[in-house]
Amino acid sequence: MLRLPRRQRRAAARRRPAKRTVSPDREGRARLEALGTSVATALTTSDLAAAAKPWDLDGLWDRVVEGLTISAQVNRDAKQGYVSSLQSSGGFPVRELVGATVDFRAVREDPDQGALLLLRALLPDQSLVYVECLVDDGNAAEPRLIDVYSYANGEFLSRTARRLVAPSLAEASRTPLARLVGGTSDAGKTLETLNRVIAQLQGGDLDGAWATLEALPAAERQTKSVLLLRLRVAVARYEPLTEPPAHEEEYRQVLSEIKRVLSTDPRAQLVLLDHYLLEQDWAGFHQSLETLGQAVGEDAYLDYLHALGYSRAGEHERALEAAFAALAAEPLEAIRLGILDLYVNAEEYELAASYLEQLEDDYGYTFDFSGLPGMQPFLESEPGRAWLTRERGE
């Protein structure tokens, strides 16, 4: 067991005291609601400065290393590198939501963590994302954000980062003699591999990133850090609109594997929706949505996803009824456009053509469905051919 010199042990013993969470008062809650709204607006409008302003990256790092025994020098160096990395990639943790349609949903309270701001985002590809931003002090005059819980990962960013940086911190704490005799630890080697994969992802080498991960020993591929990264790569490689869908088997496999390690937290159900859809487990799909709804509350987009499940299972009338009810509850563009798919899936091609004409009149442009296999039955139908002739003047 590695023992630090006494002076270093004293420096390393700085642990954040256990935080006693206090519910925000009325004024505090109003400030948090205003903050949630401003963050959502900044992300939607791509205002990077406003989106980064409430983040306390030092506070985030404190959560990453909370409870770890490391020297003050190692902590300073690692913190500088981590914060610099975040700043170079945009300056705040939820950078991937910039440009998405982001809505502030609610202030949540966790008795162990504190106040959280629930945000819902619909990405340009209509992927659904929920995150909860943790507030350092819900009653502060200027509340700061110090962590984010990703529903897609089923955990806080600080927890994910902790697993990634802990091996390097342990490696940095080893004496020069220990490194000379023992070489790089297994954990250090895994970290090097994960960093290489991230570099490959950033460089657009998706196949290379997948090959690097698959070359890891089977036991390491099943650890949560590696599974989450494998899922990220699998999602990037998966192309559901091609025929047949490219890399679907790899995506299905990773989803099946990650299902076994996810917590029972209702928020972790988001990542399982594709698993149930691909496996055509409609009962599991709808139950997963119900469980997710326990975490996020009433949400019309979740109601639309129920409609999608009904459609895939052949319950077309029920699907359309649920989708139009969801659209009436919240007129989201994603729901409105999705109803066209439900008409096509139901083989209601005349209704699809009429609905499509209404969409084009409202949006002011002509839709192009070339290259979309799912729309081919409609385009080859008599109403579909009539729509093509109407719009293209043929």
Order of alpha helices (4+ residues) and beta strands (2+ residues): alpha-alpha-alpha-alpha-alpha-beta-beta-beta-beta-beta-alpha-alpha-alpha-alpha-alpha-alpha-alpha-alpha-alpha-alpha-alpha-alpha-alpha-alpha-alpha
